[in-house]
Amino acid sequence: MLIKRGGYLEALKRHQDKSNLIKVVTGVRRAGKSTLLELFRKHLLESGVAEKRIISINLESRENAACRNGDALYDRIKSQIKTGRRHYVFIDEFQMADGYEDIGNSLRMMKNVDLYVTGSNSRILSGERAGGGSLGNTTKWGGRYIDIRVLPLSFGEYSSAFTKKNVTADSLFRDYIEQSSFPETLSYVKNGAYDKDGVQEYLDGIYNAVIVKDIMTQPGVKNVAMLERIVNYMFSNIGSETSINGIVGVLNNDLKLRADEKKVYSATVENYLDALQSGYLFYKATRYYAKGKEYLKTNAKYYAVDVGMRYHLLGGDSKTDAGHILENVVYLELMRRGYKIKVGKVGDKEVDFVAQKPGGMVEYYQVSQSVLDPATLRRELEPLEKIRDNHPKFLLTRDYDSTTYKGIEHKNVLEWLLGKS
């Protein structure tokens, strides 16, 4: 089933014909990047662009293996540009081409080329990682690009695939978080029910591709057994404070039973965490002191690109760690809506998300499974009440309650996810 990714498509349309900018579509594998380019290609054709002026090359395809040589790729594209009229060039998994940065620059500088590329790891934007475990900004494109980051389906996009009126938002949400938000998993729904074995095998395939092609290829990542232990730890701790030293302690405690493996150090773990972010498997939210408006050098939180993959790797059901799962879903939705997101700190209290819109407006969010218990409600409201500015403040829960507390809006999270509140 082809689901229209409206927000992403509009982003491409906004930058159409800005030939001096490379449009880079990034995100985890199978999130829908290639489908997005196909939707945009259809838009071009419907707008009157002749098919011969659209050049598409997928570098993952065996038939295009020769084009992974940068010179061959450039020559092939040049050979298909027959006129001075604008040509639209689409290259999937562009980072697989040798010297892709130089090729991108050369094509960008051609006035009759509008370039669109995809990448499944952040090397396409940052080059190889710099030393010390940090992602280095070494791209030769010098800001001459637009990054459109694609995530798997939002709950709204997912729900649009189900048209039966007797399907409730609550039951859809359970399937959304347990069976995955990756678009292709919808093809495993037959007569209203999931083929769970098929979904498991599909998610295993995505996971293995990300590990092998996008993470194990990163500098400093060599031990697949260690990587998988770190991945399992990260999936188990989404939405919780995570420290490098804490992971080191867990791994070294585990290795006491494995005489054939060496002690793990913090620099190694930091490299592996950077690689997981580079492959878009996890996203990092740093801490922000909401009252002092400064960043804190304390433990960050990490969120998974898809909680369904977490269930299929670790087992369990949607009742397991439901609060952090819900928090993960809200974090990704704020990303989709274009916010920059931090974890807030107010004294010794925490605000789940400090979300900043592109124009600079700040919003504060608390996320909880339920606040029907008065003590839980008080705990969730207290950090927001301590912030004295006039920026919007929201409490998102599974409760169907629209009460406002001293200016703090309480919303049902499913209605919020669906854009109904």
N, C-alpha and C positions, 0 to 999 in steps of 0.2 A: 504494500500500500504506500503510495506516494503522499507524504504529508508536507504541505507547503510550509516552509520555514520563513514566514512573512517578515519578521524583524531582520533576519540576516539578508534576505533578498533585497529589502529596502536599503540596507546599508550598501550593498553592491551597486544598486541603482544610483545612490547619492554620489558615488565616486566614478560612475561610468564616464568614459571619455576624458578623464583626468590622466592623460597619457604620460605625464611626468611622474606619476605615482604608481608603484607596484602594489596591487591589491593582493594581500597575503591572507589566505584563509587557513587558520590553524586550529588545532584541537586533537583530541585523542582519536585513534583509529576507529572507524565505523560510526563516528558521530553524525555523519551526513555531509561532509565537506564536498565530496564528489557530486552528490545529489544536488547540493546547492549550486554548484557550477552548471550542472545540467539544467536546473530551473532557470538560471540566468541566461544560459545559451538559448533556451526556448523563448525567453523574453526578448532577446536580440532578434531572433527570427521573426517573432510576431511584430516587432517594431520596424521590420523592413530591411534588416541587415541580410545581405546575401550569404548563403551557407558557405560559399567559397572564401569568404572573408573571416571565417571562424576556424581557427586552428587549434585542435585539441590533441594533447599528448599525455598519456598516463605512463610515468616512468616505472611503475610497479609491474606493468604488463610485460610479459616475455617478448612480445613482438616489438617493443620499444627499447629492448635492452641495449642496443647499440647507441641509443641517445643518452645513455648515462655517461657517455663520453661527452664532455662539455662542447667540444668543437663540433662533434657530429650533431648534437642537439641544435646548436646555433645555425649550422649550415642547413639543416632540414627546415627550420622555421623560415630562414631567409629565402629558401627555394620556393616556399609556398606563398610568399608575398609577391603578387604579380602586378599590382598597381600601386599608385600613390595614395589610394583611399585607405581609410583606417581599417586595420585588421585587429581582430580580437584573439589573443593568444591565451590558451588555458593549459597549464602544466600541472599535473597531479604529482605529488611527492617530489617537489622540485629539488629538495636537498639531496636527493640521490644522484644528481648530476655533478660530475667533477667541475669545480669552479663555478658553481651555480650563482654565486654572488656577482662575479664579473659578467656572466651571461645576462643576469637580471638587469644590471646597470646598462649594458649595451642595448638591450631591447627597450628599456625605459627611455633611453635617449633618442630612439627612433620616433619621429613625430607621427608616423602612421601606424604605430603599434600601441595597443592598450593591453597591458599584461595582467593576468590573474593566475595566481599559483596557490597550491595547497602544500601543507607540511604537517606531519604527524609528530614532530618533536620540535622543541624551541630552538634547535640549532639553526633552523632556517632564518631566524631573526637575530640570534646572538652569536653565531659562529660556534666554534668549539669552546667548551667551557674554559675560563681562565683558571689559573692555579688557586689553591686554597679552598676549593670546594664551592666557589661562588660562580654564578652564571655571568660570564663576561659579555659586555655589549661590544662585540667586535665586528658587527656587520659593516660591510662596505657600502651599504645603501644610504647611510648617513641621514636617516630620517625621511628618505624619499619613498616611504611605503605607508600603507594603511593596514593595520592588523585587525582582522575580523575573526574573533575567536568563537568557534562553534562548539557548543556543548550538546550532549544527547538531548532527547526530547524533554521539553518542559511538561509539567502536569497538564497544562492547557492544551498543548499540542498532542500529547498522548490521548487525552480525553476526546479530542476531535475525531479519533479513529473509531469511537464507539457511539453509535447512533441510537441504540435501543433506549427507549424512555424509561424502562424499568431497571436500568443500571444506575446504582447510586454512586455519588461522588466518593463515599467512604469505601465501597468495594473496589472501585477503580483505583483509588489511592493505594489500597493494600497490594493490588497486583502491580501497580507502578513501582513501588519500592521493593517488592519481593522478586518480581520477574524481570526487572531492568527497564531503564529508559532508553536503551539503544534502539534506534528505529527498526532495525531488521527483526527484533524479537517479536514484533507484532505479527509477522508472517507465521509464527508458531501458534497463533490463536485459531482454533477450529471449533465451530459451533459454540462460541462463547467461552471456551476453556483453553488453557495453555497446554501445549505439549511440553511438559516440564523437562523431560529428558532432552528434547531438541534444544530448548533454551540453554540448558546446562552445557551441552556440547558447543553451542554457538558462542557462549560467553567464555568458555575455556579457550576457544580459538582466538578470540579477541585478546584475552589476557596473555596468551602465549606469544602472539604477534607483537604486542606492546613490549613485553619483556625482552624478546629476542631482537627485534628490529629497532626499538626506540630507547631502550634502557641499557641493555647489555653492550650496546655499541658506544656508550658514553665513556669518556676517559676516566680511568680509575675504577670502573665497575667490572670486576672480573669473576667474582665468586657467586654463582647463581644460587647456591644453597643459602648463603648469607642474604642475598637479595630477597629471596622468597620469605625468609624469616622476618626481615624488616617490613616487607609488604603485609604480611599477616598481622604484625604488630600494629602497623599504621591503620589497617582496616578495622582492627579491634578497638582502636582508640580515637576514632574520628570524633571531632568536637571536644576532645579532652586536651588539657595542657600536655604538650609534648616537649621534652628536652632531649638534646643530643646525649647528655650524660646518662639520662634515664634509659635510653635505648641501649647505650653501651653496656650499662649494668645488666640489663635483661639478657643481652646476647652473650656476654662473658659468663654469666651464671649458667646459661644453657650449654656453653662450650666446655664447662668443667666436666661434662659427661662425654666429651668428644676429644679424645687425646690426639687425634690426627689434625686438628684445626688450631690455628694460632689465635692469640688474644686480639680482640678488636679494639681499635682506638677511635676517638671522637672524629678525627679528620676523615677517616674512612666512612663512618656513618654519615657525616655531612655530605660527602661525595655522593653516596647512594640516595640520600634524600633529595639532593639537587637533581639527580638523574630521574627520580620518580616525578618530580615537577616538570622536568624537561619533556617527559613523555606524556604529560597532561593526565597522569593517573591520579595525582593529588594536587590540591591547591593549598597554599599557605596563607593564613590570616595572622598578621602580626598584632601586637598589643598597642593600644593607644590610650593615653590618660585623658579622658574626656574633659575633665575640668581644667587641666593645665595645658591641653592641646599639644602634647608632646608624645613621642614614641618611646616605648619602654623596651629595654634590652632584657626582656624576660621570656619565658617559654611561650612559644607560638601555638596555634591550633592548626590542624590540617583537616581538610575535607576531601572526600573521595569524589571522583567524577561521576560515579554511578553506584548507588547503594545496593542495587540488585546484584552487581558483581560481588559485593561484600557478602551477601547472603549465600551466594552460590559457592564462594570460596571457603567461608567459615561455617556455614550451616546456620541453623536458627530460623526464627520467623520474625514477623513484623512487631511482635511484642517484646523482642529482645532489644534492650537499649533504645526504646522507642523515642525518648527525648532527644538523644544525640542524632538519631536518624532524621527526625523532623528538622532539627537544626541544620543538618547537612543539606536537606532539600531546599530550605529557605536561603541558605548561603548561595547555592547555585542559581536560584531564581533571581536573587539580587544581582548576581553577575550578569545574567541574561538581560536584565533591565538596564545595564550600563553603569551600575554603581561601582565605586572603589570601596572595598570593605575592610574594616579593621575590627579587632576585638576590643571592646571598651573596658576601661577600668575607672571606677569612681571610688577613691579611697580603697577600702578592702573589698568592695563589691564589684561585680562584673556586669557589664551590658553586653549581651551576646554579639550585637553588630552595631558598629558606627558606620553608616553607609552614606557615601558622598556622591551626589549627582554630578554629571559633567559640568554643570553651571556653577557648582560650588555649594549648593544647598545640602545640608546635612540632615539625616534622619536617624533615629535610634530605634533599635528593635530588640525586644525580648521574645524568646521562643520557648514555649512550654507545652507539654502534651495536654495538661489540664490545670486549671486554677480553681476548680470547684471547692477545693479545700482552702479555708481562709488563711492558713499558715503559708501555703504555697503561693497564694495570691499576694500576700504581704511581701514574701521573699522576692517575687518577680517585679513588683512595683517599686520597691525601695530604691534600687539603683537609678531608675529613671527619674524618680522624684528628687533625687539629690543633684540632678543636672539642672541648673538654673536658667539655661538659655531658652529661647522660644522656638527651637527647632522641633519639628513633628516627632512624636514618640508613639510607638506602637507595641502592643502586646498581642502576639499571634499564638493561638492555641487551637486544639481540636474541639473546644467547647463552642456551642452555638449561642453566643452571647455578644451583644453589641454595646455593652456598657462602656461609658467613658469615665475614667478615674482622674480627676484633676488635670484634664487635658490629655491624658494618655488614652489613646483609642484601643479598645479591645476588639480584635477581629477574629473571625473564624479563619484558620489558616488555609483551608481548602478553598473557600470563597476568594480569599486573597490571591491564592495561586491561580485561580481561574479568572481573575480580573473582575470579580463580581462585587468587590468591596475595597 
